[in-house]
């Protein structure tokens, strides 16, 4: 980090310059390497990578190459995924898993950026301004990693739970109920902030409710782990658009997860998901005085391990029996 700090001046402008330099490096790295990771990993025999580099490359390969490989099993491409309304897809499970694999690829690009930053972290700054800049930059990177950890914790939890409801009807019902919840939110905003009812969204809500009611005749409502519980213990119907709290889903997933998945999800709610959620909010009362470059390395590993489990579960749901 001190290498960068020597290149910039004082008087309060060096943080902006430093971030610009880092950002330019990330853009250059993404442009040069993303295609390479999607095809093959090549190493120069005369200059073998360090052990740390191999580990970082492994996490990136899982996200980029792994997800690209599994996507080949799904009869869908970007045109179908982006241009066709989700409810028009016959295979809702394929649509859901395509979305999951998209998240893996996006995380792979983020991991490439973290890897580039870790290449230029030799030396420690000693002046007060330099230490401040280093802490701010490291904190921003760790916060961005926590977003991926939070996302992947949610995704892995849902994939574990979908193993017990692995039919197209449940995936379709899940997507419709989540869509209805979004539509209800838009409608409430329209009425609260603009004082009017959006007739277009009102029609979409009615249409979505009809689809939910129709598909609920083909499934067991109490098996819908994504729906919130009533006071008596049964599930709310999907038309209410009341979704289960993540904590409840995580507790249920812990009962179904294997030992490796449990360790990846965290031994307690607060240990993993709670901490990552805190990074989405201002840390006015509890800043981390010990933040260090190693925290970026740890963040990469946590993202990579969760990504590996997500990839395995995606293959399992797709009935992929290939050995590699």
C-alpha positions as CSV (number, residue, x, y, z in Angstrom):
1,X,0.0,0.0,0.0
2,X,2.9,2.3,0.7
3,X,4.0,2.1,-3.0
4,X,0.8,3.9,-4.0
5,X,1.1,6.5,-1.1
6,X,4.5,7.7,-2.3
7,X,3.0,8.6,-5.7
8,X,0.4,11.0,-4.3
9,X,0.6,14.3,-2.6
10,X,-0.6,15.5,0.8
11,X,-3.2,18.2,1.6
12,X,-6.2,15.8,1.6
13,X,-6.2,15.0,-2.1
14,X,-4.2,11.8,-2.0
15,X,-7.2,9.5,-1.0
16,X,-9.1,10.5,-4.2
17,X,-6.0,9.9,-6.4
18,X,-5.2,6.6,-4.7
19,X,-8.7,5.3,-5.2
20,X,-8.6,6.4,-8.9
21,X,-5.4,4.5,-9.4
22,X,-6.8,1.4,-7.8
23,X,-10.0,1.6,-9.9
24,X,-8.0,2.0,-13.1
25,X,-6.0,-1.1,-12.2
26,X,-9.2,-3.1,-11.6
27,X,-10.7,-2.0,-14.9
28,X,-7.5,-3.0,-16.8
29,X,-7.3,-6.3,-15.1
30,X,-11.0,-7.2,-15.7
31,X,-10.7,-6.3,-19.4
32,X,-7.5,-8.5,-19.9
33,X,-8.4,-11.5,-17.8
34,X,-12.1,-12.3,-17.7
35,X,-12.0,-14.0,-21.1
36,X,-8.9,-16.0,-20.0
37,X,-10.6,-17.3,-16.9
38,X,-13.7,-18.4,-18.8
39,X,-11.7,-20.5,-21.2
40,X,-8.6,-21.9,-19.5
41,X,-6.1,-21.3,-16.7
42,X,-2.5,-21.1,-18.1
43,X,0.6,-20.7,-16.1
44,X,4.1,-19.9,-17.3
45,X,6.3,-22.9,-16.4
46,X,9.3,-20.7,-15.9
47,X,7.5,-18.4,-13.5
48,X,5.1,-20.6,-11.4
49,X,2.7,-18.6,-9.2
50,X,3.1,-18.3,-5.5
51,X,0.9,-20.5,-3.3
52,X,-1.3,-17.5,-2.4
53,X,-1.7,-16.8,-6.1
54,X,-2.8,-20.4,-6.8
55,X,-5.5,-20.1,-4.0
56,X,-6.8,-16.8,-5.4
57,X,-6.9,-18.2,-8.9
58,X,-8.8,-21.3,-7.6
59,X,-11.6,-19.1,-6.1
60,X,-11.8,-17.1,-9.3
61,X,-11.9,-20.3,-11.4
62,X,-14.8,-21.7,-9.3
63,X,-16.9,-18.5,-9.9
64,X,-16.1,-17.9,-13.6
65,X,-15.1,-21.2,-15.2
66,X,-17.2,-23.3,-12.9
67,X,-20.4,-21.4,-13.4
68,X,-19.8,-21.2,-17.2
69,X,-19.5,-25.0,-17.3
70,X,-22.7,-25.6,-15.3
71,X,-24.6,-23.1,-17.4
72,X,-24.1,-25.5,-20.4
73,X,-26.5,-27.9,-18.7
74,X,-29.3,-25.3,-18.7
75,X,-31.2,-24.9,-21.9
76,X,-31.1,-21.1,-21.8
77,X,-28.9,-18.3,-22.9
78,X,-28.8,-14.6,-22.1
79,X,-31.4,-13.6,-24.7
80,X,-33.9,-16.0,-23.1
81,X,-32.9,-15.1,-19.6
82,X,-33.1,-11.3,-20.1
83,X,-35.7,-10.8,-22.8
84,X,-38.4,-13.4,-21.8
85,X,-40.6,-12.7,-18.8
86,X,-39.7,-15.1,-16.0
87,X,-43.2,-16.5,-15.7
88,X,-43.2,-17.4,-19.4
89,X,-40.4,-19.9,-18.9
90,X,-41.6,-23.5,-18.7
91,X,-38.6,-24.5,-16.6
92,X,-38.6,-22.3,-13.6
93,X,-35.8,-24.2,-11.9
94,X,-33.5,-23.6,-14.8
95,X,-34.4,-19.9,-14.7
96,X,-33.7,-19.7,-11.0
97,X,-30.3,-21.5,-11.3
98,X,-29.3,-19.4,-14.2
99,X,-29.8,-16.4,-11.9
100,X,-27.7,-18.1,-9.2
101,X,-24.8,-18.8,-11.7
102,X,-25.0,-15.2,-12.9
103,X,-24.2,-14.1,-9.3
104,X,-21.2,-16.5,-9.2
105,X,-19.8,-14.9,-12.4
106,X,-20.3,-11.4,-11.0
107,X,-18.5,-12.4,-7.8
108,X,-15.7,-13.9,-10.0
109,X,-15.1,-10.5,-11.5
110,X,-15.0,-8.9,-8.1
111,X,-12.5,-11.5,-6.9
112,X,-10.3,-10.6,-9.8
113,X,-10.2,-7.0,-8.6
114,X,-9.3,-8.1,-5.0
115,X,-6.5,-10.2,-6.4
116,X,-5.0,-7.3,-8.3
117,X,-5.1,-5.1,-5.1
118,X,-3.3,-7.8,-3.2
119,X,-0.5,-7.8,-5.7
120,X,0.5,-4.3,-4.6
121,X,0.2,-4.4,-0.8
122,X,3.9,-4.7,0.1
123,X,5.1,-2.4,2.9
124,X,3.3,-0.5,5.6
125,X,2.8,3.2,5.8
126,X,4.1,5.0,8.9
127,X,2.8,8.6,8.6
128,X,-0.6,9.4,10.0
129,X,-2.2,10.5,6.8
130,X,-1.0,7.4,5.0
131,X,-2.4,5.1,7.7
132,X,-5.7,6.9,7.5
133,X,-5.9,6.4,3.7
134,X,-4.9,2.8,4.1
135,X,-7.6,2.1,6.7
136,X,-10.3,3.8,4.6
137,X,-9.4,1.9,1.4
138,X,-9.1,-1.5,3.2
139,X,-12.4,-0.9,5.0
140,X,-14.2,-0.1,1.7
141,X,-12.9,-3.3,0.1
142,X,-13.9,-5.4,3.1
143,X,-17.3,-3.9,3.1
144,X,-17.8,-4.8,-0.6
145,X,-16.7,-8.3,0.2
146,X,-19.3,-8.6,3.0
147,X,-22.0,-7.9,0.4
148,X,-21.0,-10.9,-1.5
149,X,-20.7,-13.0,1.6
150,X,-24.3,-11.9,2.6
151,X,-25.6,-12.7,-0.9
152,X,-23.9,-16.1,-1.1
153,X,-25.1,-17.1,2.4
154,X,-28.7,-16.4,1.3
155,X,-28.2,-18.3,-1.9
156,X,-26.6,-21.3,-0.3
157,X,-29.4,-21.4,2.3
158,X,-32.1,-21.4,-0.3
159,X,-30.3,-24.1,-2.4
160,X,-30.1,-26.4,0.6
161,X,-33.8,-25.9,1.3
162,X,-34.8,-26.4,-2.4
163,X,-33.4,-29.9,-2.2
164,X,-36.5,-30.9,-0.2
165,X,-38.9,-29.1,-2.7
166,X,-37.1,-30.0,-5.9
167,X,-39.9,-29.7,-8.4
168,X,-40.6,-27.1,-11.0
169,X,-43.9,-26.1,-9.3
170,X,-42.1,-25.0,-6.1
171,X,-39.5,-23.0,-8.0
172,X,-42.2,-21.3,-10.0
173,X,-44.3,-20.6,-6.9
174,X,-41.2,-19.1,-5.2
175,X,-40.5,-16.8,-8.1
176,X,-44.2,-15.7,-8.4
177,X,-44.5,-14.9,-4.6
178,X,-41.3,-12.9,-4.7
179,X,-42.5,-11.0,-7.7
180,X,-45.8,-10.3,-6.0
181,X,-44.0,-8.9,-3.0
182,X,-42.1,-6.5,-5.3
183,X,-45.3,-5.4,-7.1
184,X,-47.0,-4.8,-3.7
185,X,-44.1,-2.6,-2.7
186,X,-44.2,-0.6,-5.9
187,X,-48.0,-0.1,-5.4
188,X,-47.6,1.1,-1.8
189,X,-44.9,3.6,-2.9
190,X,-47.2,4.9,-5.7
191,X,-50.0,5.4,-3.2
192,X,-47.9,6.8,-0.4
193,X,-45.6,9.1,-2.3
194,X,-47.7,10.1,-5.4
195,X,-51.2,9.7,-4.0
196,X,-52.5,7.5,-6.8
197,X,-53.1,3.9,-7.8
198,X,-51.0,2.6,-10.7
199,X,-53.5,0.7,-12.8
200,X,-50.8,-1.1,-14.7
201,X,-49.3,-2.6,-11.5
202,X,-52.7,-3.3,-10.1
203,X,-53.5,-5.5,-13.1
204,X,-50.1,-7.2,-12.7
205,X,-50.8,-7.9,-9.1
206,X,-54.2,-9.5,-9.9
207,X,-52.7,-11.6,-12.7
208,X,-49.8,-12.8,-10.4
209,X,-52.2,-13.7,-7.6
210,X,-54.3,-15.8,-10.1
211,X,-51.1,-17.7,-11.2
212,X,-50.1,-18.2,-7.5
213,X,-53.6,-19.6,-6.6
214,X,-53.5,-21.9,-9.6
215,X,-50.1,-23.4,-8.9
216,X,-50.9,-23.8,-5.2
217,X,-53.3,-26.6,-6.2
218,X,-50.2,-28.6,-7.3
219,X,-48.1,-28.3,-4.2
220,X,-48.2,-28.7,-0.4
221,X,-48.4,-25.2,1.1
222,X,-46.8,-26.3,4.4
223,X,-43.7,-27.5,2.4
224,X,-43.1,-23.9,1.1
225,X,-40.2,-23.0,3.4
226,X,-40.0,-19.5,1.9
227,X,-43.5,-18.6,3.1
228,X,-44.0,-17.0,6.5
229,X,-45.8,-19.0,9.2
230,X,-49.2,-18.1,10.6
231,X,-49.6,-18.0,14.4
232,X,-51.0,-21.5,14.4
233,X,-47.9,-22.8,12.5
234,X,-49.3,-23.3,9.1
235,X,-48.1,-21.2,6.1
236,X,-49.6,-18.0,4.8
237,X,-51.0,-18.5,1.2
238,X,-48.7,-17.1,-1.5
239,X,-51.2,-14.4,-2.4
240,X,-50.4,-12.7,0.9
241,X,-46.8,-12.3,-0.3
242,X,-45.5,-12.8,3.2
243,X,-42.0,-14.4,3.0
244,X,-40.1,-16.2,5.8
245,X,-37.4,-14.2,7.6
246,X,-33.9,-15.2,6.6
247,X,-33.1,-16.2,10.2
248,X,-35.9,-18.8,10.1
249,X,-34.7,-20.1,6.7
250,X,-31.1,-20.4,8.0
251,X,-32.2,-22.3,11.1
252,X,-34.1,-24.7,8.9
253,X,-31.2,-25.1,6.5
254,X,-28.9,-25.9,9.3
255,X,-31.0,-29.0,10.1
256,X,-30.6,-30.2,6.5
257,X,-27.0,-29.1,5.7
258,X,-24.0,-31.3,5.8
259,X,-21.1,-30.5,8.1
260,X,-19.1,-28.6,5.5
261,X,-22.1,-26.5,4.6
262,X,-22.8,-25.7,8.2
263,X,-19.2,-24.4,8.7
264,X,-19.6,-22.3,5.5
265,X,-22.9,-20.8,6.7
266,X,-21.4,-20.1,10.2
267,X,-22.0,-21.7,13.5
268,X,-24.3,-18.9,14.6
269,X,-26.5,-16.4,12.8
270,X,-24.5,-13.4,14.0
271,X,-21.1,-15.0,13.3
272,X,-21.6,-14.8,9.5
273,X,-24.8,-13.3,8.2
274,X,-25.2,-10.9,11.1
275,X,-21.7,-9.5,10.7
276,X,-22.0,-9.2,6.9
277,X,-25.3,-7.4,7.4
278,X,-23.6,-4.9,9.7
279,X,-21.4,-3.8,6.9
280,X,-24.4,-2.5,5.0
281,X,-25.0,0.0,7.8
282,X,-22.8,2.8,9.1
283,X,-20.4,1.6,11.8
284,X,-20.5,4.8,13.9
285,X,-20.2,3.0,17.3
286,X,-17.9,0.2,16.5
287,X,-15.2,0.9,13.8
288,X,-12.5,-1.8,13.4
289,X,-9.1,-0.5,14.5
290,X,-7.3,-3.7,13.5
291,X,-8.3,-3.9,9.9
292,X,-5.5,-5.2,7.7
293,X,-4.6,-6.5,4.2
294,X,-5.1,-10.1,5.5
295,X,-8.8,-9.3,5.9
296,X,-9.1,-9.0,2.1
297,X,-7.5,-12.4,1.8
298,X,-9.9,-13.9,4.4
299,X,-12.8,-12.3,2.6
300,X,-11.7,-13.8,-0.7
301,X,-11.6,-17.3,0.9
302,X,-15.0,-16.9,2.5
303,X,-16.5,-15.9,-0.8
304,X,-14.7,-18.7,-2.6
305,X,-15.8,-21.4,-0.2
306,X,-19.4,-20.3,-0.3
307,X,-19.2,-20.1,-4.1
308,X,-17.9,-23.7,-4.2
309,X,-20.8,-25.0,-2.2
310,X,-23.3,-23.0,-4.3
311,X,-21.7,-24.6,-7.5
312,X,-22.0,-28.1,-6.0
313,X,-25.6,-27.6,-5.0
314,X,-26.5,-26.1,-8.4
315,X,-25.0,-29.2,-10.1
316,X,-26.9,-31.4,-7.7
317,X,-30.3,-29.7,-8.4
318,X,-29.5,-30.1,-12.2
319,X,-28.8,-33.8,-11.6
320,X,-25.3,-33.3,-13.1
321,X,-23.5,-36.6,-12.5
322,X,-20.3,-35.7,-14.2
323,X,-17.2,-36.4,-12.0
324,X,-15.3,-33.2,-12.6
